[in-house]
Amino acid sequence: MCLNDQMRLSAIALFAWIMITGCSSSKIEAKGVKGVSADVTLSWTNREKDVNRAGGGYRIYHSTTANFSLTGLTPVDLPYVSGATAPNTYTYSQLSPGVHYFKIIAYSALGGGQTSEATQVSYTIP
């Protein structure tokens, strides 16, 4: 994911698509009972090469606060295990109604850890 990229958002009912121009793309889909809770699935295009090796992968951060800091948060870790690419989808279960913010960071063993800056995307559960 890249920092300061332009984002376009279009939403239909409980579905949203967020494109991070020129870098990676994230698709956010929500399924659930309106006004109660929803499962939110994030998926993105794997364009970073170094995440697809041992020691690489993605970390997903979640908050209900805009422009949140990663400090003190425990990410969901999606490490590369085998195959052609690291996992590039994750589902949060039973998120409450409101605005949820997500940041996805690629990392690798090459170069000492984090390989990309985090771009924030958001999704509103009605």
Protein Blocks (a to p, Z undefined) as FASTA:
>chain_A
ZZhiacddddehjbccdddehiaccdddddddehiaccdddddddfbfklmcghiacddd
ddfbehiafehpacdddddfbdjbdcfbdcdehiaedddddddddddfehoiaabdcddd
ddddZZ
